[in-house]
Amino acid sequence: MDLRLKIDEYGSWISRELDKTLRPTRSKASKLIDEAARSLGDARSFYDGLARKGERDMASKKDAASYRAARVIGHAGQQATASLRDIQIPDEVSWESLKVLKDGLSSASRSIRTVRDSASRELSGFYLLDQRSFSGTLDRVARSAERLSAFLDGEGAYLQRAKTITGIIESIEAARRELKQRLDDSASLAKEQAQVHASIKELMARVDELTAKSDLHEVLEIEKELRKEGRAFRGETLAHLKRPLRRLGDLSQRGDFAMGPDEREALSKFIESPYKSFLSHKTGQYIASILENMRKAIDSGKMEFKPKKTGRVSAQLKELTGTSHLGDKQEKGRRLLARRRELLHNPQVKEMYQWRKSLLLKIEEVRRQEQDVEERMRSVASMAETVSNRLQDLLKLAETKTREYVGRDVELERT
């Protein structure tokens, strides 16, 4: 039967279960640590004593050979002591602490063995008993390292289970904290989004209120009609004339086609802003002559258009110059502009117009804020989903390792 546990309960529960299964292993590890501590303590005491003995003998020996031997044995004791100095006996039993101890003893054993072999070659006939004790002490340190190594490769490997479970628990807790942070961020952004929506709604209501004013409403309707007329003028009236107008401007700039300075300036503005220049009293008066000059340039062959393009342009020029179409368009547009100017001459209408314009700019700004909030919400939601999936994988891993390590089927609640 599966055991159901809350995530917060799992850590203490699995620790107790692992303690039960690992108790014999930890007991054996503690004995190996105690043995290593004794070997290390004895070695430090012996090699330190040997170093001091060498110093005393150097002071008392009279012949050169004895003095040299005392110096060699004392130096060997100092080097051996130094090799053991940094080794620490762990306070707790874990696979990592045992490995650090084993590595330290193994490294020290190799170093001391090298010192012994070097000293032995120089101590021919001197300090025979001390050399034997030197090797015996070294052997005990090396055997402690070997026992620890064999334990870690065998039964001691089970100690890594505690590290594995601890790592999984820490990862679960980290994922839960991160997920909570993402969800808090999401809630905060939702509040911010609601505030932005409320701001937009309020601003739109104020715009609608202003727009409903009769005089301002008429101004806005005029602008709407002017935009409509402008689109029709650019898309229909100048359907085939945009490129020919630019071509005529190039010819005039290079001096290949004669045009007066005012007419050339009007053409430049007409190319840049067709409808606005068409309605302007300053430049609009030259539209007819510009179109006539275009017809002349086409007839002269300077435009260098293909016959099909020439035919379309000529037909449109004939339609525009041979009818009242352009005049009617220009008169309507100028009449609308005049009425707009008249309405905006009223200070109250102008103030409402400017206020509405500022409100629309504010709405654009708030909508950009809205887009930024929505983008951040999508980002946070994506990160939250990633963290949630990682958390689910970690919970499954914890359940699998629990079954493997302690033989219990556990189901961790997904909350």
N, C-alpha and C positions, 0 to 999 in steps of 0.2 A: 504493500500500500504506500502511495506517495505521501511524503511529508510536505505540507504546505507551510511556507515560512514567508514572513514579510522581509523585505530587503534589509531593513534595519536590524532584524533579528539574526540574519544569516551569519554575520561576522563572528559574533560570540559563540553561536552554535557550532560552526565549523571548526573554530579554534578548540573547543572542548573535544570534539570528535577526533580531530587530528592528534590532540594530546594523548588520547587513549591509544591510538594506533602507533604513535611514534614514541610512546614512553620507553619501551625496551631499547629502541635505537638511541634515544637521547641519553639513557643511562649508560650505555656502552660508550657513547661519545664523551660523556663526562669522565669516565674512567681513563680514556685515552688522553684527554686534556690533562688530568691529574698526573698521569705518567709522564707526559711531555713536560709538565711544569717541574717535576722532580728531576728529570734528565737535564733540563735547561738550568735549573738552580745548581745542581751538582757541577755541571760543566762550567758555569760562570765562576763558581767558587774555586774549582781546581785551576782553571786557566789564569784567574786573577792571582791566586797564590803562587803559581809557577812564574808569573811575571815578576812578582815581588822577590821571589827566591833568586831569580836571575840577577836582579839589581843588587841584592845583598852579596851574592857570590862575586859579582864584578868588583865590589869594593874590597873583598877579602883575598881574592886570588892574586898570586904574585907572578906566576909564569904566564907567558903570552897565550899558550894553547888553552889553558884553563879559563883565562879571562875571555878569550874569544868564544869559547863554548858557553860560558855564562851569559854573554851578550846575546848569542844566538837563541838560547832557550828562553831567556827573558823576553826577547823580541817576539818569538813565536807565541808565548803566552799572551802578550799584549795584542797581537793580531787576532788570535782566537777569541779573546774577550771582546774585541771590537766587532767581530762578526756576529756575536750573540747579543750585542747591546740593544738593538732596536726590536728584537722579537718580543711581542706582547702575548700574554696568556689571556684568552677571551673570557669575558664575564658571562656570556650567554652561549648556549649551544645552538649553532646554526651551520648550515652547509658552508656559507661564505666565511664565517669566522674560523671554521676548521681548515678550510682551504688556505686562508691567509697564514695560519699557524704552520701548516704543513709546508707551504712554499718557503716560509722563513727558515724553518729547520733544515729543509733540503738545501737551500742556498748557503746557509751557514756551514752545513756539513761539507759541501764541495769546497768552500773557501778554506776551511780548517784543514781539510785533507791535503790541499795544495801547500799550505803552510807547513804541515807535518813532513811531507815528502821533501820539501826544500831544506827544512831544518835537519832532517835525518842525514842528509848528504854531507852536512857540515859538522855533525856531532860524532864523528867516528870514535867510538870508545868512551864517550862522555855521556852522563845522564841517562844511562840505559833504563833504569827503573822509571824515571820520569817520562821517557819516551814511550814505555809500555803503558803507563797510566794515561798519557796523552792520547794514545790510540784507543784505549778502552773507553775513555770518556767520549771520544768522537764516535765510536761505534754505538754507544747508547743513544746519543743524539740522532744519529742516522737511523737507528732502528725505530725510534719514535716517529720520525718522518715517514718511514716505510709503512708502519702500522696505520698511521693516519691516511696515507695514500690508498692503501688497500681498503680501508673502511669507506673512504669517500667513493671509491669506484664500485663498492659493493653495497652493503646494507645502508651506509651513510647517504647514498644517493636519494633515499626516501626523504631526507631532511629538506631536499629542494621542493618537496610538495608544499611545505608550509610557505616557502617563498613564493611559489606559483600562486597559491590561494590568496596570500596577502596582496600580491600584485593585481590579481583579478578584482579583489574587493576595493583596492585603492582606485583602480580604473573605473569601477562601477560608481563609486562615490564621486569621482571627478566628472563622469558623464552626467550624473544626476544633478550636480551643481550647475554644470554648463547648460543642461536642458532647462533647469529652473530659470537661469538667467535669460535664456532665449525666450522662454514663455513670458517672463516679466517684461522683456523688451517688446514682445509682440503686443501685450496688453497696453503698454505705454504708448506704442505707436497707434493702436486702435483708438485710444482716447484723443491723441493728436489729430488723427484722421477725422474723427467726429467734430472736433473743434474747427478744423479747416472747412469741412462741409457746411457747418453752421455759418461760418464767416462768408462763404460763397453765397449761400442762400440769402443771408442778410443783405449783402451787397447787390445781388440780383434784384431783390425786392425794392431796394432804393433806386436802382436803375429803372425798373419798370414804373415806379411811382413818378419819376421825373419824365420818362418817355410819354406818359399819359397826358402830360400838360399839352394843351392844344397847339400853342405856337411852336413849342419845341418839337412836338410830334410832326408838325408840318415840315420843319427844318430837316428832320431825320428822313421823312418820306422823300423830300427833294434830293437829299444825298443818295438815297437808295436808287432813285430814278436816274440820277447822274451816273452812278456806277453801272447801271444797266445800259445806259446809252453809251458809256465809254467802252464797255465790253463789246457791244454790237459794232461800234465804230472800228475798233481794232480788229475784230474777227470777221466782219462782213464787208464794211466799206473799204478797208485796206487789205482785203483778203490776198490779192496778188501783187500788192504795191510795196510791201515792206522791203524786199530786196532791191527792187528798182529805185526806191527812194535813197537807200544807202549807196547804191551805185552812182546815182546822180550827185550825191554829196561828194563822193570821192572824185568824180570827174571835175566838179566845180573847184575843189580844194587844189587839184593839180593844175588847174587852168585849162583843162581840155574842153570845158564848156563854160561859156561866159554867163555869169549871174552877178547881180548887184550885191553889195555887202549886206544890206538889210534882208534881201531875199535869201542870201546864203545863210545868214544867222537864223532866219525863220525856218529854213529847211533843217538846220542842225537841231533846233528845238523840236521840230515836228517829228524827226526820227526818234528823238529821245523820249518825248512825251506827246504822243499824237493827239489825243483828245483834248488835253489841257491847252496845247498850242493852237488847236483848231478853234477853240472857243475864245482864246485871248484876242482882244481888240488889236493888240500890237502885232502879233504874228499871224492871226487868223486871216487878215486881209491879203496875205501873200499865197494862200492855199491855191487859189485858181491859177495864178501865174506859175507856181511850182509845178502843178500838174501839166500845164501847157508846155513848160520847159522839158518836162519828162517826155511828152509826146514828140517834141522836136528832137530830143536826144535819141529817141528810138528810131525816128525816121532817118536820122543821120547815120545810124549804124554804130554809134559810139558806145551804146550800151552792151553790144556784143552778146545779145541773148539769142538762143535758138529760136527757130520760127514758131514752134508751139508756144513757148513762153511769151514771145513777142505778141502773138495773136491774143493770148489771154489778157495781157497787160493793156494792149490797145483797146480791146473791147471794154474793159472796165473803165479806162480813161474816158472813152466816148460816152459811156453811161453816166459818169460823174459830171463831166463838163457839159453834156448836152441836155441835162435835166435840172430840175430844181432840187434834187435830192440833197446835195451838200448844203444849199442855202437853208432848206427846211431844218436839217439837222442842226446847223449852226444857230439858227434863230431859236429853236426849242431849248438848246443847251444854255444859251445866253439868257433866255427868259427865266430859266430855272435858277441860274446863278444870281441873277438880279433879285429875284424873290428871296433867295437865301440870305443875301446881303441885307436886304430890307428887314427881314425878321431878326437877324442877329444884331442889327443896329440898336434894337431894344436892349437896354442894359440887363433887365431881368432875364430875358431869353438867353442872352450871351452868357450870363452867370450860370444859368441852369445847364447850358450846353457845355461849358468848361467843367462844371462839377460832374456832369455825366461822363465826360471824357476821362477825368481823373479816377472816377469809380471804375470805369472799364480797365484802366491801367492797373488799378489795385486788384481787380478780379484776375487779370492775367498773372500778376505776381503771386496771388494766392493759389491759382491753379498750378503754377510751377511748384509751389510748396506741396500741393496735393500730389503731384507726380513724384516728387522726391520722397514723400512719405510712403506712397504706394511701392516705389522701388525698394525702399528700405524694408518694408513689410514682406515683400517677396523674398528679399535676401535673408531676413531673419527666419522666415518660414522654411526656406530651403536648408538653412543651417540647423534649425530645430529638428527637421526630418532626418538629416544626416546623423545628428547626435542621438536621436531616438532609436534609429536603426542600430547604431553602434552599441547603445545600452542593451537593446534586445539580444544582440549577438553575445555581449559579455554575460548576460544572465544565462543564456543557453550554455556558454562555456563553463560557468560556475556549476551549473547542474551536471554537466558531463564530468567535470573533474571531481565533483563530490561523489558521484557514482563510482568513478575509477579509484579514488583514494580511500574512501571510508565504506564503500559498499552500500550506500543508502541512496534511494531515489528521492530527490528533493525537487519540489516545484516552487520557484520563487514568484511571488505575486507581482504582476505587472501593474503597478499603480503609478 
